[in-house]
Amino acid sequence: MKPTLNIVLALVVSLSLTGCFSGSSKNNAPDQDLSISVDYTTFVKNEIKQTSATRAPVNINRLEFRFNDQDNEQAFDDLF
């Protein structure tokens, strides 16, 4: 019984320490900006082209949109 208890204790301690140090690398820092810059007009046009009843929604939380066509009144003319 005692060897089994020692093994279980060692596993619990090692798993606990693994959980403490798994997110400490610089690549996983929570304050690191992981956003992707995307042209808004291109993004919208691609999404409309890929529209279907069974398509899953796109996660835009990490996208940073560039608004290159703010003054272009014909930016979406080819969609309509």
Long-range contacts (C-beta under 8 A, 24 or more apart in sequence): 34-62, 35-62, 35-63, 35-64, 36-62, 36-63, 36-64, 37-63, 37-64, 37-65, 37-66, 38-63, 38-64, 38-65, 38-66, 39-65, 39-66, 39-68, 40-65, 40-66, 40-67, 40-68, 40-69, 41-68, 41-69, 41-72, 41-75, 41-76, 44-76, 45-76, 45-78, 45-79, 48-79
